[in-house]
């Protein structure tokens, strides 16, 4: 590993947004290591705060309750700076969240093709929004509804198809943080 000289991109947070399966958590951890910054996973913070898994929260308290927790934790986390933050896939649904991320950091969209996303999540059982009879169609619906929100709220877009989390993190580092 090497030491990083911080660019003007620092003084704020780095928010990773994108669909479930896009690599926000794994690429975020790798990017935080490269930058020697703390890593925050909002979904992990939600489960820790509530004491239940995301599936349990959705099942017992509903998505609106989850989105309220998500908004509250984003507000809390965004009061600090110089962090890499992996968000939940639906964080962009709330205009207040999009505004808060833009005001307190740089938003990076990890863009992943729908077939790759499906391949990454099809065996996972911890995706409450994919719990219906046609999980692949549910994913496609989320993908098409959320893609414009990711694109309009991000400062930069990085493709993750066929790339390891470390390769994605290195690409972000080189494009956004490496001194030229």
C-alpha positions as CSV (number, residue, x, y, z in Angstrom):
1,X,0.0,0.0,0.0
2,X,1.1,3.6,-0.6
3,X,0.4,6.9,1.1
4,X,-2.0,9.2,-0.5
5,X,-1.7,12.9,-0.8
6,X,-5.2,14.3,-0.4
7,X,-6.6,16.3,-3.3
8,X,-9.2,19.0,-3.3
9,X,-11.8,16.1,-3.4
10,X,-11.1,15.8,0.3
11,X,-12.7,18.1,2.9
12,X,-15.9,16.2,2.1
13,X,-17.2,12.7,2.1
14,X,-17.2,10.2,-0.8
15,X,-20.6,8.6,-1.2
16,X,-21.0,5.5,-3.3
17,X,-24.4,5.0,-4.9
18,X,-25.8,2.3,-7.2
19,X,-28.0,-0.7,-7.4
20,X,-27.8,-3.7,-5.1
21,X,-25.0,-5.8,-6.3
22,X,-23.0,-2.9,-7.9
23,X,-20.2,-3.3,-5.4
24,X,-20.7,-0.3,-3.1
25,X,-19.6,-2.1,0.0
26,X,-16.7,-4.1,-1.3
27,X,-15.4,-1.3,-3.6
28,X,-16.0,1.2,-0.8
29,X,-13.9,-0.8,1.6
30,X,-11.1,-1.1,-1.0
31,X,-11.3,2.7,-1.7
32,X,-11.2,3.6,2.0
33,X,-8.0,1.4,2.4
34,X,-6.4,3.2,-0.6
35,X,-7.2,6.6,0.8
36,X,-6.5,5.7,4.4
37,X,-10.0,6.9,5.4
38,X,-12.7,5.4,7.6
39,X,-15.3,3.3,5.8
40,X,-19.0,3.5,6.7
41,X,-21.7,1.2,5.4
42,X,-25.1,2.7,6.0
43,X,-27.0,-0.6,5.7
44,X,-24.7,-2.1,8.4
45,X,-25.4,1.0,10.6
46,X,-29.1,0.6,10.1
47,X,-29.0,-3.1,11.2
48,X,-26.8,-2.2,14.2
49,X,-29.1,0.6,15.3
50,X,-32.3,-1.3,14.9
51,X,-31.0,-4.6,16.1
52,X,-32.5,-6.5,13.2
53,X,-31.5,-7.5,9.7
54,X,-32.8,-5.5,6.7
55,X,-35.1,-8.3,5.8
56,X,-36.6,-8.3,9.3
57,X,-37.0,-4.6,9.3
58,X,-38.8,-4.6,5.9
59,X,-41.0,-7.5,7.0
60,X,-41.9,-6.3,10.5
61,X,-41.8,-2.5,10.2
62,X,-42.0,-1.9,6.5
63,X,-40.0,0.0,3.9
64,X,-41.1,3.5,5.1
65,X,-39.6,2.8,8.5
66,X,-36.4,1.6,6.9
67,X,-36.2,4.7,4.7
68,X,-36.7,6.9,7.8
69,X,-33.8,5.2,9.5
70,X,-31.7,5.5,6.4
71,X,-32.4,9.3,6.2
72,X,-31.6,9.8,9.9
73,X,-28.3,7.9,9.7
74,X,-27.3,9.7,6.5
75,X,-27.8,13.0,8.3
76,X,-25.8,11.8,11.3
77,X,-22.9,10.3,9.3
78,X,-22.7,13.3,6.9
79,X,-21.9,15.6,9.8
80,X,-18.4,14.2,9.7
81,X,-16.0,14.5,6.8
82,X,-13.2,12.5,5.1
83,X,-15.1,9.2,5.0
84,X,-16.0,6.7,2.3
85,X,-19.7,5.9,2.6
86,X,-21.5,3.0,1.0
87,X,-25.2,3.8,0.7
88,X,-28.1,1.6,0.3
89,X,-29.4,1.2,-3.2
90,X,-32.6,3.1,-2.5
91,X,-31.0,6.1,-0.8
92,X,-31.5,8.2,-4.0
93,X,-35.3,7.8,-3.8
94,X,-35.5,10.6,-1.2
95,X,-34.7,14.1,-2.7
96,X,-33.5,15.2,0.8
97,X,-30.9,12.4,0.7
98,X,-29.7,13.4,-2.7
99,X,-29.4,17.0,-1.6
100,X,-27.6,16.1,1.6
101,X,-25.0,13.9,-0.2
102,X,-24.3,16.6,-2.8
103,X,-23.9,19.3,0.0
104,X,-21.6,17.2,2.1
105,X,-19.6,15.2,-0.3
106,X,-18.9,13.8,-3.8
107,X,-21.3,11.2,-5.1
108,X,-19.9,8.4,-7.2
109,X,-22.3,6.1,-9.1
110,X,-21.1,2.5,-9.5
111,X,-22.9,1.7,-12.7
112,X,-23.5,-2.0,-13.4
113,X,-25.4,-3.7,-16.2
114,X,-28.6,-5.4,-15.4
115,X,-27.4,-8.9,-16.5
116,X,-24.4,-8.5,-14.2
117,X,-26.5,-7.3,-11.3
118,X,-28.8,-10.3,-11.7
119,X,-25.9,-12.7,-11.7
120,X,-24.5,-11.1,-8.5
121,X,-27.8,-11.1,-6.5
122,X,-29.9,-14.0,-7.8
123,X,-28.7,-16.4,-5.1
124,X,-28.9,-13.9,-2.3
125,X,-31.7,-14.1,0.2
126,X,-31.1,-10.8,1.9
127,X,-32.7,-8.6,-0.7
128,X,-36.2,-7.8,0.6
129,X,-37.2,-5.9,-2.6
130,X,-36.5,-9.1,-4.6
131,X,-38.8,-11.3,-2.5
132,X,-41.7,-11.7,-5.0
133,X,-42.3,-14.5,-7.4
134,X,-40.4,-12.9,-10.3
135,X,-37.2,-11.7,-8.7
136,X,-35.4,-10.9,-11.9
137,X,-38.3,-8.7,-13.1
138,X,-38.4,-7.0,-9.7
139,X,-34.7,-6.2,-10.1
140,X,-35.3,-4.8,-13.6
141,X,-38.1,-2.6,-12.4
142,X,-35.8,-1.1,-9.7
143,X,-33.0,-0.8,-12.2
144,X,-35.0,1.2,-14.7
145,X,-36.7,3.4,-12.0
146,X,-33.5,4.2,-10.1
147,X,-30.9,4.6,-12.9
148,X,-32.0,8.2,-13.8
149,X,-31.7,9.2,-10.1
150,X,-28.2,7.7,-9.8
151,X,-27.1,9.5,-12.9
152,X,-28.6,12.9,-12.0
153,X,-27.3,12.9,-8.5
154,X,-23.7,11.7,-9.1
155,X,-20.5,13.7,-9.8
156,X,-18.8,10.8,-11.5
157,X,-19.8,7.4,-12.9
158,X,-17.7,4.3,-12.9
159,X,-18.6,1.0,-14.6
160,X,-18.2,-2.1,-12.5
161,X,-19.1,-4.9,-14.9
162,X,-16.4,-7.6,-15.0
163,X,-14.2,-5.7,-12.5
164,X,-13.0,-6.7,-9.1
165,X,-13.8,-4.3,-6.2
166,X,-10.1,-3.5,-6.0
167,X,-10.0,-2.6,-9.7
168,X,-13.0,-0.4,-9.3
169,X,-11.5,1.3,-6.2
170,X,-8.2,1.8,-8.0
171,X,-10.0,3.3,-11.0
172,X,-11.8,5.8,-8.7
173,X,-8.6,6.6,-7.0
174,X,-6.7,7.3,-10.2
175,X,-9.5,9.4,-11.7
176,X,-10.5,11.4,-8.6
177,X,-7.6,11.5,-6.1
178,X,-4.3,10.8,-7.7
179,X,-2.1,13.9,-8.2
180,X,-1.5,14.6,-11.8
